[in-house]
Amino acid sequence: MSEKTMKTDVILIGAGIMSATLGTLLKEVAPHLNIRVFERLERAGEESSNVWNNAGTGHAALCELNYTHELEDGSIDITKAEKVNEQFQVSKQFWAYLVNTQRIQRPEEFIAPLPHISFVQGENDVDFLRKRFHKMAANPLFQEMAYSEDPKQLEEWIPLMMKDRTLTEPIAATKIDGGTDVDFGDLTHKLFSHLEAAGEVEVNYEHSVEDISRTADGAWEVKIKDLANDRIEHHNAGFVFIGGGGGSLHLLQKTGIPESKNIGGFPVSGQFMVCSNQEVVHEHFSKVYGKAKVGAPPMSVPHLDTRIIDGEPALLFGPFAGFSPKFLKTGSLMDLMKSVRKDNLFTMAAAGAKNMPLTKYLIEQVLQSKEKRMEELREFIPTAQSEDWDLVTAGQRVQVIKDTDGGGKGTLQFGTEVVTSADGSISALLGASPGASTAVSVMLEVMERCFPEDMEQWAPKIREMIPSYGVNLVDDPELLQRVHETTDEALQLRSEPELQLS
């Protein structure tokens, strides 16, 4: 084995949507930066960003009922829905800028217009959805939302779901036509192609990060194994971003920074039923989210999704949770065990004790037969036939476990977490949903934390790319309207693609 040492300004670990987004942002505001990207696999976007491993909902809180909840006084809290929607508007503005400036082309290949629908059954859930609708429709972000309890109206919105449905209890749905389906794998490829063409960005595939350590001068030394050539490399950089999906926790632990202590991870895999009957696929054209069963975790919210994959519609239902000790789909069965250390042992143990219901739920999900899964699917599609559906395993997610003031020791987190060193020289992204859909906002947060002295100088450029930067769109309806018009035009979202055949 030979070794060599190289210096650069920025190192991005992982070639997924997060690193692609951060790299693109940095090159726009600071073109002089030298950036190196290291990816263990042969291509970009093959883990969490892959079209089959990512929900692709374009999470804008239009239909995801777990982003809103009912308070004790009966009112509906939509705070998280507002935040997620604002973040997705930021992503759309950045993508529109990249299209308008020819950084990336053919937006129809990664984003498509698709109605987002929430669907519930039973008096209690209908009452919840009705109150949720009234609260959200009064908000400028969600003012286009429609609501109905009329079966005839629902037959128009979701014909496949209403076919041969026996109505024994109330049903209701909300619908927003301004939803999207996003192929984050394709977007990731487009961003990296632009970065490499722009110069001073080197993307290295089949390069595995073995260690990360601090140098005497305060920089970071990253030990890399070139898998193709069986060679060790050493790379130094003033700033390192760890965007390795589920693998980020292990790499963060290697840094030894105080902020990496007392953090653990709980891996959860997702499975989906995929329809193989194209006649059925073309009877449904929307993303329909239901309500999670009592006692089920937020990540288990059932949804029936039209996906646009390689230009063709597909129909998926799920997720069904699975369990694997791997932190990545291509990871090791030892990942979970290796993540347990002295500093997080009690945190992990506390999480295990507090989350026995989740463990029971996962075991039940893993042991489900295909027919049991079909029973759940038939709550959405009463006419579903077993021979038309196959089970596929989607991506691996690692939920963050940490000690919190509100939840105590070993609290399981279901969101996205940014962990940054005190001096801002290294940052890591952990967690899952809403993830990719909010990548631009999350990466701007990384920049604000890690380059605070540069943000004032960069702000005008950021506002050129993202007109709502620093503004809450809910407080500026005129700007919100302009954002909708300009992004929809650039991303070609003003009309439905010619895929709805029935």
N, C-alpha and C positions, 0 to 999 in steps of 0.2 A: 504493500500500500504506500502511495505517496501522499504528501500533504502540501497544501498551499494555503496562504493567508491573503485575504483581499479585504479592502475597506470600501464602504459605501455609506451613503447618508441614511437610507431607510431600508429595513428588511421587513418584508411581509411574509408571514408563515401561513401557508395554505392558499390554494388558488381557487377559492370560492367567491361568492358574490360579495362578501364583506371586504376581502382584500382587494378585489377588483374595483369596488366602489371607493375605498380609501385611496388606492393608488391613483385613480382617475381624478378624484378631488384634489389631491396633493399636486399632481402635475398641472392642473388648471391654475392653482393659486401660486405655485412655486415651480415653474418649469425647469429650473436649474437643478432640482434634486435628482440625485442618482438613486434609483430604487431597484432592489433585487427581490424577486419572489421565489419561494421554495415550496414545491409541492411533491408529496410522496408518491402520488399516482402519475399515470402517463398523460393525463389530460386535465384541463381545468374543469371545475364545476361537476365533479363526479361523485361527491358525497352529498352533503345536505342540500346543495344547490341543484342537483340533478332533477330533471323534470319528473322522474318517477319517485324520487325521494322527498320531494317538497310538495306541500299542499297546493301551492300555486294560486291561492285564492286572491292574491292582491289584497291582503288584509286591510280593509278600510273601515271595519266595524259596522258595515252595512247590514250584515246578516248574522254575525257571530254573537249568539245570545249570552255567552259567557263573559262578554265585555260589558254587560250591563247587569245590575242586580237590584232586587227589591229590598228596600230598607225596612226596618221594624215598623215605621209609621205608614207603610204601604206605598211610599213614593219610590220612584225609580232613579237610581244613580247612574248617569251616563258619562261620568268623568273619564273613565278609561276609554270608552268609545270615542269621545272627543279627541283624546290624545292620539289614539291610533289613527284616526282619520286624518288629523292634521299631519301626522308623520308620513302617511301615504301620499298626501298632496305634495309634500316636499320631494318624495321620490319621483313622482310624476313630473314635477317641474324640472328636476335635474335631467331626467331621461329626455324630456322634450328639448331642453337646451342642447343636449348631445346630438339629437337628431337634427335640429335646426342648424347647427354648426358643422354638420357632416362628420362629427366624430364617430357616430355609428349610423348605420343605414337599416332600412327595411324594418321599422318598428313592428309591423304586423307579424313578424316572425317570433317576437317575444311577448307581445301583449295584444289581447283581443277584448272587445267589449262583450260583456256577458251579464245578464240580470243576476242580482243577489237577492235571495229570498229566505225569509225565516218562516218555518212551518211548525205549528204546535197542535196538539190534540188534548182534549180534556178541559173541563171548566176552569180549573185553577190556572193552567198554562195559557188558556185563551185570555183570561182576565189579565194575566201578566203581560202578554204580548200587546193587548189593547192599551194598557197604561204606558207601556214602553213606546208604542207608536206615537201616542199623543205627546209624550215628552220629547221624543226625537224629532218629530215632524215640525216642532216649534223652533228647532235649532237650525240655523242657516246651513250647517254641514249636511243635514239629513232632510231638508225640506222637500225633496222630491220623492220621499217615501210614501207608498200607497199601502192601504190596509183593507183587508176584506175577510168576512166570515161567511160569505156567500159561496156555496159550492159551485154555482155556475161560473162565477168569476174565477175561482181557483182552477176550474177545468181549463180555462184559457191560459192561466199562468203556468200550471204544472199538469198538463194533460196526462202524462204517463203515470203520475202519482195518483191522479183521481180516477183512472180507469178501473171500473169494477170495484170501487171502494164502497164498503158498507159503512154507513154513517151511524154509529151507535152513541157518539158523543160529539160535542161541539169541536169544530176545527177553525183555524184562522191562519192567515199568512200576511207578511209584509213583503213588499217588493220595491227594489230600486233598480232602474234600468242602467244606471251609471256604474255598475260594477265591472270588474275585469277578471280575466284569467291571465296569469303571467308565467312564462317559461323562464325561470331564473337561470337555468342551465344555459340556454341560448343567449340570454343577456350577459351572463358571465363571459362566454366566449367572445361576444362582440366587444366587451370592455377590454379584455386582455389583448385582443387583436389590435385595437386602437392604441393601447399602451405600448405594445412592442413596436408598432409603426411610428409612434411619436418619438422614439429614441430615448436613451438613458434609462430604459426600463428593461431589465433582463429577467425573463421568466424561465426558471429551471425546473423541469419535471423529473420525476424519479430521483428526487433528492429528499432524504429523510433527516429531520432535525434530531440529533442525538443528545445535545446538551446546550444550555444557555447559561452563561456566567458573566459576572461583572469584571471589567478590566480595571487596572490601576488608575487609568485616567477617566473613569466613569462611563466609558462606552460599554457596549454589550458585545461579547464574543459568542457567536453561534457556531457550534460544531455540527457539520453537515456530512452525511454519508451520501456520496454519489452512487446510487444503487446500480446504475447501468455500467459504470466503470470500476466499481469496487474501490472507491477512493475516498479518503477523508479530506474535507475542506474546512477551513476556519474563516469566518467572515465577521468583520467588525462593523458596527453601525452605532450612530448616536441615538437612533430611535428604532424600536422593534415593535411590530404589531403581531399578536398571535391570533390568527383567525382560522384555526384548524378544526372548527366544528367541535364535535365531542372530544377530539384529541387535544383541545386547548387546555384542559385542566391539567393533564400531565406536564405539558410544557410550561404552564404557569408555575407549577410546583417546582420545576427545575430552576427557576429564576431565584428562588429563595427570598423574594421581597416580602416584607411584613404583610402586605395586603393579600398575599397568597395563602396565608395561614387560616386555619379553621374553616376551610371551604372544602366541601365534598361534592360528589356527583352521583346521581342515580340514573342509570341508563334505562331507556324505554324504547322499544322498537314499535313501529307501526305497520299494520297490515291492512290492505284494502281488497275489496271484491271488485274485479274489473269485468265489465260486460264484453262478451265476445260476439254478441248478436248485433250486427250493425243496424238492423231494423229497429231494435230497441234503443240503441244509442241515439238514433236520429229522432226519436219521439220526445227527447228531453233536451232542453237548451237553457240551463241556468245552474247556479250553485245554490243548493237548498240546505240550510243548516237547521237542525232540530235542537231540542233541549236535552242536556245530559240527564241520565237517570239519577235518581236520588242516591247519593253515596259515591257516584262515579267522579273521577278527577276531571278538571277542566279540559285536559287534553283529549278526553273521550267523547266530546260533543259529536254526535253522528251527523254526517253530511253526505248528500248525493250530488256529486260534482260532474258537470261537463268540463273536460279538460281539452285544450287544443294542443295536440302533440304531433310535431312534424307536419303541421298544417291540416291535420285531420282530427275530428272530434273523437273523444273517448269518454266513457262513463265509468266513474269510480264511486264506490260506497264504502264508508268506514268512518273513522279508523277503528280497527280492532287492535287493542294493545297486545304486545308481546314482550317477552323479557329475554335479554341476552346480556351477559356481563361485558360484552364488547362496548367500547365507547364510540366506535365508528363501524359502519357496515363492513368495512374491510379491515377492522381492527383485530385485536387479540382477545381470546377468552380470559386472559389474565388482566385485562384493563381495569376492571373494578377493584380487584384485589390490590393491584399496584398503586391505586390512587389513595389507599388508606395509609395514613402516616401518623406519627405521634401527635402532630398538632391538630389533626382533624378526627382522631379516633373517637373521642367522646361526642363530637358533633355528629358523626356518622351513626354511632350507636343510639344517640337520642332520636335521630331521624327514623331509624328502624323501629324503635319502640313506639313512636308517635304515629307511624304510618302503617300499622298493621292492616287497617281496612284497604289501603292501596295495594298492599302485598296480596291480600285475599282477592281483590279485584283482578290483579294481573294473572294470578294463578287460574282463576275462573276463565279469563279471556284466552289464555294459552291452551286450556283444555277444551275449548269450545269445538264442537263438531261443525262441519260445513252446514248441516241442516239447521243448527242453532243460529249460525250467522245468517242463514237465509231467512229465518224467522224475523230477525231484526231488520233485514233489508225489506221484508214485506210490509213492515210498518210504514215504509216510504213508498214501495212499489208493490201493491197487493198482488199483481199478476206475475211477479218475478219467478222465473223458472231456474232451477238449480243448474241445468245443463248450459245455461247462458252465461254463467258467472264463474270466474276463477279467482283464487286467492293469490295475491302477490305481496311480497314484503317490501315495504318502503324504507325510508331512511331511519337511522339510529339517532335518537336525541338523548342528551344528558341533562337532566334537570338539576339545577344548582341546589345544594344543601348548605345552609350557613346559619350562624347564630344571629338572631334579630331581636331588637327591643320589643317588638310587638308579639312575635311568635315564640320567643325563647330559643333555647339551644336546639340545633338540628332542625331548622325550619325548611321545608321543601318549597322552593320557589318555582313558579311556572312561567316566568317571563324571561327576558333577556337581561343579562348582567354585564356591565363593563367594569373590569378591574384594572386599575392604573396605579403605577408606582407614585410615590409622593412627589418625585421630581419630574414626572411625566415622560420619562425616557422609555418606558415599556408599558404596553397596554394589551389586555386580552379580552376577548368576547366569549362569554359563557352563556349557556341556556338555550332556549328554543323560541316558541311563538311569542310575538308575531314575526320575529326574525327578519327574513329576507325582505319582506314588504316594507320594513322601516329602516333598511340598510343605510340610506342616505342620512337620515336624522341621527342614527346611532354613530355613524362615522364622523359626522360633524361634531357630535359630543366628544368623540375621541380626540379630534383636532383641538377643540376648546380646552380640553384637559391637558393635552400634551404639548400644544404650541400656543399657550396663552399670550406670549409676547408678540406673536405674529398675527393674531386674529384681527387686530384693528386694521392692520395693513391689508389683510386678505378680505376683509368684510365687503368692500365694494365689488370685488369679483364674485364673491359668493352671492351677493344680492343680484348681480347680473344673471347668474345661473339660476338662482332660486329667489324670485321676487318677494316671496313671503318670509324670507329668512328674518328671524327676530320678531315676527308679527304673528299673533293668533288670528287665523282666518275667521274664526267664529265672531271676532270683534270687528271685522272689516268685510261686510258682505259684498261690497263693490269689488274689492281685490279678489275675494273668493270667486266671484263670477268671472272676472278676467282670467284667473288661473284655470278655471274649468274650461273656458273657451280656448285659450291658447294651448293648453296641454292636450285637450281632446283633438284639436286640429293637427298638432305636430305628431301625435301618436296614433292618428287615424282611428279615433274612438267614437266618431260621431254617428256611425251606423253599425248595425250588426254585420259580421262577416257572412258570406254566403255559405253558411254551414248548416243552418237550420232548415232542414228539408221537409219538415212537417210541423 
